[in-house]
């Protein structure tokens, strides 16, 4: 498994992972009609724009055949006013690649980037019903706040987790 910084030609592969992983991750959380309307074309446009944004740091995980099977990114959201902090905005893996340590490797790359950027804290948003929150908690994230959001016509609880110390998280991810 190879983890590397994303380049423009990765937009389509990232989009495929994004759509496919949403369809498995959120299957029993979001309405089928919403998930069925996700499109590779729309997500490719989104990820093309994301890759172009200088402040967005994106990494991909490639399998032995060079296919993108996961990705992660971070950047500081406009709503984040905390000094020396950033947001982990996504970590997604195809279903068959989950539970193999790839998510940990992607998270580590994001935290290395945060450290090199001189940042001290990080935040991540996750739906309460999404078991990925256990992954973030395992690596030291603490619940910071909860708010309600609407996706696909339904109201859900969105949890914001915080890591207080980038160096401490990196020490956990090293093991």
Secondary structure, 3 states (H helix, E strand, C coil): CEEEECCHHHHHHHHHHHHHHHHHHCCCCCCHHHHHCCCHHHHHHHHHHHHHCCCCEEEEEECCCCCEEEEEEEECCCCCCCCCEEEEEEEEECHHHCCCCHHHHHHHHHHHHHHHCCCCEEEEEEECCCCHHHHHHHCCCEEEEEEEEEECCEEEEEEEEEECCHHHHHHHHCC
